[in-house]
Amino acid sequence: MAPRAPELPPYYRPPPSMTRDASSHSKVSVSVPSISQSNEADDEQSLSSRHTFDMESAPDRPHYAGEDTRLTSDRELRGFYMYGWAAEVFVVCGIGSFIPVTLEQLARENGVLLADRSTPCKATMPVVNPSFFSSSTSAVDALFNPPPEKGQCVVYILGIEINTASFAMYTFSISVLIQALLIISMSGAADHGRFRKTFLLYFAFVGSIATMLFLPVVPKVYILGAFLAIIANTCFGASFVLLNSFLPLMVRFHPTVKYADTSAATSYVEREEEEEEDGGIDIDIETETEEDEERGGETPTQENVIRGAQYANQLGEREGLLDEVADATTALLPHTPPSADLTIPRAKSKSAASVELALATKISSYGIAIGYIAALLVQTIGILVVIAFKSSNFGLRLVLFIVGAWWFVFTLPTARWLRPRPGPPLHIDAQTSKFRTALAYFTYSWKSLGRTVTHARHLKDVLLFLAAWFLLSDSIATVSGTAVLFAKTTLGMPYAMLALINVIATVFGVLGAFLWSRLSAFFRLSPTQTILLCILLFETIPIYGLLGYIPAVQRLGFLGLQQQWEMYPLGAVYGLVLGGLSSYCRALFGELIPPGYEAAFYALYAITDKGSSIFGPAIVGAITDAYGEIRPAFWFLALLVGLPFPIMLLVDVDRGRDEGAALAKTLAQLSRVRDALDDYHDEDSLSQDIRDDLHSSYSYQRGTREGF
């Protein structure tokens, strides 16, 4: 029987057909994500692989029990942004500033001078006059121009001599190693059921409490400080991996993506605002879902589809996604009046990227910028606290308590607003004990990583990107910690001025999160070209430090990081670069992921990110122990920052997207055949053609060994 189009609601008036060119007419269509047939660790849909269907058709049903297919709401986005507001202060103010300084200071007060290895090494930071908050010139001079510390200090741990600066670097490396193992082990539970959000909250609260517990740590138990730093950093990294896994889901179900090509006659925004006043858009969408279930599981009605399309067009026009964003970020096309009919596509430049990538980059950039703003506020508070306590280590510990409290308190709105977005459940017997269930998830996680690595081997551009990201993320983490410890131990900068470096870096990080998109639009750069430009700018930091080895520069008495003030412009460069790399790399990688495997590949992305940071800090620590100072480590940093550049040049986003889609299609076909095997329990019942295809497949051979 021929399909019939459902009747449209009385209030709906179809728009007139608009001619796309001289010979064809456009047809109103709605874009929805394709359904993945895979039963792998992450049965999610791609940001970029979509099928279109006519307005007369209904959206796809949830393709596994419990899938949340509701449109992404403003409230859900606020929950996503709020966690950046809560937790970003830890990595910027904690890991990037106060934790390494606190660990070095606690160890220093237990160490001896490197010069004679016998004289107790106490801090010689300037003691600010009690009348500091008056207009005392001497107090200000003491703060901005302190005398340098007496020299490098060492402590003995298990009989091993360790530089106090290296102590902080080794602590960070250990935390990253544990973090990587934890991310792998919990990824299976995070991808299935409603554990994704649950784990995020658990890690957030444990990490924030560990940070607050720095307050009672005194120099005699400085090892306890390292233990708390490991717990806090491990929990932070794990929680952000889980947060990143929400990004492709929110982009996929965002109205501007789901109904990107649909025109409409009336506005849905006004209705949304009215519903927000009555308790939020979530309530209405949930009600519609319940109504659909009462109809026997039918898909949403035609009326709902039209309303969603109307909302999408208005939202897209408001956010600049359909009319101002057709390229990699917020705007790679010049500003022009909105098209009268959104069914007529705007011409894209050669560097144009998908609407999904534009939205993912925009959400990512906003989240990072919001986090930087929060970090800027907390860092300013931290400077005032350090000044008020006259540079004592108690002031440092109090700042870390404030950082942990901030992280804890502002995670609460995320707990309320962010939807769980559950993944497909694992098939585990309900009678299985908790221990065996946990063991099953643990085993599944490591097997899933093995499958993801196996899949990634067939994706050239994913491998190239991950190799570049491995080096790049290691350099980002290592340069930050090295610079802070160099400023403290070599330049003798006081705590308040060290914190000021981070304030400058944070301000420029916020600017960078927004400015890089504008620069890429102005110069019509692709996302890959923007990342390459960031790497070149990043390389200037270690090279500038190496200028201090040139005799002519040494005679000048400045340049090459010989004076304290030189740290401030370098902090600005670091922040500007980090703001661009953080948003572009995460969004660009999303375009290379095979449809249906987002969370699994983002876990690999996070493992590459966090796991790489094991090596950089440890190598810098070893160099510092060998030479007695940090400056020689700049040679290593220059090499580490420069290596990703030629690798990133080889990344082809279009080729990578096509390869990912092809691999996902192949895996989906294999999954259907595997299900057939499960149904028949006998390979002989399959046709010879299917058996030949299976035996020629590496995935099948591997699955046979594992018994599927």
Stockholm file with secondary structure:
# STOCKHOLM 1.0

chainA/1-708         MAPRAPELPPYYRPPPSMTRDASSHSKVSVSVPSISQSNEADDEQSLSSRHTFDMESAPDRPHYAGEDTRLTSDRELRGFYMYGWAAEVFVVCGIGSFIPVTLEQLARENGVLLADRSTPCKATMPVVNPSFFSSSTSAVDALFNPPPEKGQCVVYILGIEINTASFAMYTFSISVLIQALLIISMSGAADHGRFRKTFLLYFAFVGSIATMLFLPVVPKVYILGAFLAIIANTCFGASFVLLNSFLPLMVRFHPTVKYADTSAATSYVEREEEEEEDGGIDIDIETETEEDEERGGETPTQENVIRGAQYANQLGEREGLLDEVADATTALLPHTPPSADLTIPRAKSKSAASVELALATKISSYGIAIGYIAALLVQTIGILVVIAFKSSNFGLRLVLFIVGAWWFVFTLPTARWLRPRPGPPLHIDAQTSKFRTALAYFTYSWKSLGRTVTHARHLKDVLLFLAAWFLLSDSIATVSGTAVLFAKTTLGMPYAMLALINVIATVFGVLGAFLWSRLSAFFRLSPTQTILLCILLFETIPIYGLLGYIPAVQRLGFLGLQQQWEMYPLGAVYGLVLGGLSSYCRALFGELIPPGYEAAFYALYAITDKGSSIFGPAIVGAITDAYGEIRPAFWFLALLVGLPFPIMLLVDVDRGRDEGAALAKTLAQLSRVRDALDDYHDEDSLSQDIRDDLHSSYSYQRGTREGF
#=GR chainA/1-708 SS CCCCCCCCCTTCCCCCCCBSSSSCBCCCEEEEECCCCCCSSCCCCCSSCEEEEETTSCCCCCSSTTCCCCCCCHHHHHHHHHHHHHHHHIIIIIIIIIHHHHHHHHHHTTCEETTTSCSBCCCCCCCCCGGGGTTCHHHHHHHHSCCCCSCCEEEEETTEEEEHHHHHHHHHHHHHHHHHHHHHHHHHHHHSBTHHHHHHHHHHHHHHHHHHTTTTCCGGGHHHHHHHHHHHHHHHHHHHHHHHHHHHHHHHTCHHHHTTTCCCSSCSHHHHHHHHHTTCHHHHHHHHHHHHHHTTSCCCCHHHHHHHHHHHHHHHHHHTSSSSCCSSSSCSSCCCCCCSCTTSCCCCCTTCCCHHHHHHHHHHHHHHHHHHHHHHHHHHHHHHHHHHTTTCHHHHHHHHHHHHHHHHHTHHHHHHHSCCCCBCCCCCCTTSCHHHHHHHHHHHHHHHHHHHHHHHTTCHHHHHHHHHHHHHHHHHHHHHHHHHHHHHHTSCCCHHHHHHHHHHHHHHHHHHHHHHHHHHHHTTCCHHHHHHHHHHHHHHHHHHHHGGGSHHHHHHTSSSSCSGGGHHHHHHHHHHHHHHHHHHHHHHHHHHSCTTCHHHHHHHHHHHHHHHTTHHHHHHHHHHHHHSSSTTHHHHHHHHHHTHHHHHHTCCHHHHHHHHHHHHHHHHHHHHHHHHHHHHSCGGGSCHHHHHHHHTCHHHHHHHHHTC
#=GC SS_cons         CCCCCCCCCTTCCCCCCCBSSSSCBCCCEEEEECCCCCCSSCCCCCSSCEEEEETTSCCCCCSSTTCCCCCCCHHHHHHHHHHHHHHHHIIIIIIIIIHHHHHHHHHHTTCEETTTSCSBCCCCCCCCCGGGGTTCHHHHHHHHSCCCCSCCEEEEETTEEEEHHHHHHHHHHHHHHHHHHHHHHHHHHHHSBTHHHHHHHHHHHHHHHHHHTTTTCCGGGHHHHHHHHHHHHHHHHHHHHHHHHHHHHHHHTCHHHHTTTCCCSSCSHHHHHHHHHTTCHHHHHHHHHHHHHHTTSCCCCHHHHHHHHHHHHHHHHHHTSSSSCCSSSSCSSCCCCCCSCTTSCCCCCTTCCCHHHHHHHHHHHHHHHHHHHHHHHHHHHHHHHHHHTTTCHHHHHHHHHHHHHHHHHTHHHHHHHSCCCCBCCCCCCTTSCHHHHHHHHHHHHHHHHHHHHHHHTTCHHHHHHHHHHHHHHHHHHHHHHHHHHHHHHTSCCCHHHHHHHHHHHHHHHHHHHHHHHHHHHHTTCCHHHHHHHHHHHHHHHHHHHHGGGSHHHHHHTSSSSCSGGGHHHHHHHHHHHHHHHHHHHHHHHHHHSCTTCHHHHHHHHHHHHHHHTTHHHHHHHHHHHHHSSSTTHHHHHHHHHHTHHHHHHTCCHHHHHHHHHHHHHHHHHHHHHHHHHHHHSCGGGSCHHHHHHHHTCHHHHHHHHHTC
//
